[in-house]
């Protein structure tokens, strides 16, 4: 990413707008010539080196060289930001090929906070568009592939049981289990398709029959095995892996592991000990 200018308005339109301000043709040509400069040294030759703007730019490029990223910035006198609160150098960041448009843009603003009632604080910032970044990553084939996977799908089989299903989901999330909570009135066929799309490990059904017994139905989707377990034990005491249930408190130390292999090894070690 580097500093550059992307022309947004045709040059003829710029000339017409400058003519409307009363500038002569000669002044307009001189101004456009200055705006086309890509060398800070050349700009200094034309404008002189006494101005504050030139001094700030020279300091910026000097610091960039010392920090080792001078190859990543390029002077462009035509860069203009459309907001009036900037008080110093402005910039735009683009892909090195200069397309499709600015990834980000910003600059120095020392008096922005006072416009909202605060004290003046020197600051520099920028805004960026996620759409441009995504398109750039797609073009360079750098968009990472993330496969969606959840530990549990929790589904209420009756509208009156949505609150119970939400409680089950909350308790599982407290145990660091990922949960896809379905509160819509959907047929089971739809629920199983959703489970397949999200690579869910388990399906937890909250139905009236099980609820009357204070239980929920758990199906391990990889094997099709089904179990009924008390609601309190599922949400407060137990975590479950595959077709076996384990005491969550005894296994608390294994929750710090992210790698699945380490997770299982630690799990087995705690059980055997």
N, C-alpha and C positions, 0 to 999 in steps of 0.2 A: 504494500500500500504506500502511496506517495502523494505529494502535493501536486496538483495539476488543475487546469481549468477546462471544464466541458462547456462549449458554447451552447447557450440555451436560446439566444435571440439572434436572428440573422443580422449581419452587419449593416445592411440597408435600413433595417428597422431601428437599429441603434443610432444611425446617423440622423434619421428623421426625428427621433426623440430629442437628440442633442440640438438639432436645428430649432426645435420648438422652444428651447430655453433661451434662444437669442444668440447662441455661439456662432461665430463666423466659420466658413468652410475651412479656412486655414487652421483655426483653433481646434476644430473637430479632428482634422487629419493629424495634428500634432498630438492630441490626446489619445487617439487610437494607436498611434505609433508607440506612445509610452506604454499603453496597455498590452501591447504585443511583446514587450521585452521579457525575456526569460533569463536575464543575467542581472544579478544585483549590482555588479560592477558597472554595467552599462547604465542602469538606472541612476546610480550615483553620479555618473558623468553628466547626465542630463539635469538632474534635480539638485546636485550638490550634496555634500556629505554632512551639512550642518543640522539637518532636520531630525526631529525625534524619531520619526518613522524609520528613516534610514539607519539610525543608530540601533534601534530595537532589532531590525532585521539582521544587521551585521552581527549583533550579539547572539541572536538565535542560531545563525549558521555557524558561528564560531563554536558555540556550545555543542551543536550537533556533531561537528567534526571531532571535538574532544571526547564525546560520548560514543563515537564510532557508528553513528547512523546517518552521516551526511549523504550517503548514497541513496537514502530512502526519502529525501526531501528535494523538492525542486521549486525554485522561485518562479512565480507567475504573477505578474502585476495585474492581470485581468480578473483574478479571483475576487468575487464580491459576495458577501453574505447579505441577505435581505432584511435582517433585523437591525434596529437602530441602537441596541444597547451595547454593541461591541465598542471597546475603547482602545484596542491595539491590533495586533496581528490576527488575521483570520486565515482559515485553511480549509481545504477539502481533501479527503482521502479517497483514493481510487485504486483499483487494480492496476498493476504496472502497464497493462495493455490499454488502460484508459477507457474501459467499457464495463458495464453498460452505462453507468452514471455514478455519481458520487456515492460512495459507501457511507461516508460520514462527513460532517462539516461542523465547524465551530470556530472558536477564537477566544480572545482575551476580553473579559468584561469586569471592570473594577467597580462599577456603580449600579450593578443590577439589583442587589439586595435592597438597596435604599429605596428603590421604586416600589417595594412591597412593605415599606415601613421599618426595615431593619437598618443596621449599620453597613456602611460601605466596606466590603471585603474584597481585596484583589483575588480574582479567580480566572480560571480557564476551563472550558468544557466543550463538549460536542454532543450532537445528536446523530443517531444513525437509523437506517431502515433495515429491518430484518428481511424484507422481501429481496432487496438487492444482494444481501449476504447469501441468502439461500440460493438465488439464481447463480451467483458466482461459484458457490461450492458445487452446485450441480454441474456447471460447465467444466469444472476441473475434476469432477468425479471424486469429490472429497466429502460428500454427504455420508455420515456414518449410518450403517444399517443396525437398527435396534429392533430386536424381536420382542414383542409384547409377551410378558409372562406374569401371571399372578398366582399366588398360593391358593387363594380361595375365591369361589363365587358364592355369594350368599343370596338366596332368593326366597322371598315370601310368597307362599302359594295362595295367600288370601290377603285382601287389602287390609283387613283388621290386624294382620300380623306384621305389618310394615315396621311398626315401632320395635317389635321383638327382633326382627331381622337387623334393624339399624343398631340395636344394642349388641347383637352378636358380632357384627362387623367392627364396631368400636372396640370391643374387648380383644378381638383378634389383632387389630391394628396396634393396640397397646403392647401386645406381645411381639411386635415387629413382624407381623404377618401382613402381606399385601392382600387387599380385598377388593373385589369388584362387587358392589352392592346393587342388586336389581330390585327396584321398587315398583316398576311398571307391571301391569297385569299382562304377562306374556305366557304363551303356551310353553310347556317343557321342551318341546322340539326346538323352539327358538333359543331357550336357555342353553341347551346342549351345544347348539351351533355357536353361540357366543363363547362358551367355554372352550371350544375347539379353536376359535379365532384368537383367544387370549392365552392359549396354552396353559389353561388353569390346571392345577394339580388336584384340587378337590372341589366338589360341589356340596354346599350345605343348604339343605332345604328346610325351611321353617313352615310346617304344615299344622293344621288343626289337630290331627290325630296325635302327632308327636308332641305338640304343645300341651295337650291335656295331660300327658305323662311327664311334662317338664323336660322334654328331650328335643333334639333335632336329629335329622337324618343326614349322615355324611356318606358321600360316595367318592371313592378314590378313582379318579377318571382313567388312570393308566391301566387299572386292572378290572374295573367295574365292581369291586367289592363295596359293600354297603354296611354301615354300622349306625346304630342309634346310640347316642351318648347324652347324658344329662346336660342340660343347658349350662348349669353352674360350673360343671367340671370342664366343659369345653371352653367357656369364656374366662374362667377365673383360675383354674388349676392346671389344665392340660394344654399342651401343644401336641400336634400329631404329625407323624412322618410316615408316609406309605400307609400300611394297614395297622401300625402299632401306635399306641398312645403312651406318652411319657409325661412325667411330672415336670412342669415348667420350672419350678423352683430348683429342682435338682440339676437342671440343664441350663441354668441362667448364664453360666460362664461361656457357653458355646455360642451365645448370641452375638458376640463381638466379631465372629469370623464372617467374612464375606465370601470366601472361596468355598464352593460346595463340598469339595473333597475334604478340606480341613474341618468343615462343619460336621460332616458325617463321622470322621475319625474322632473328633472330640466328643461327639454324641455317644459313640460306642464306648469310648474310654470311660465316660461318666457312668454309663449303665453298668459296665463290668465292675467298676470300682464300688 
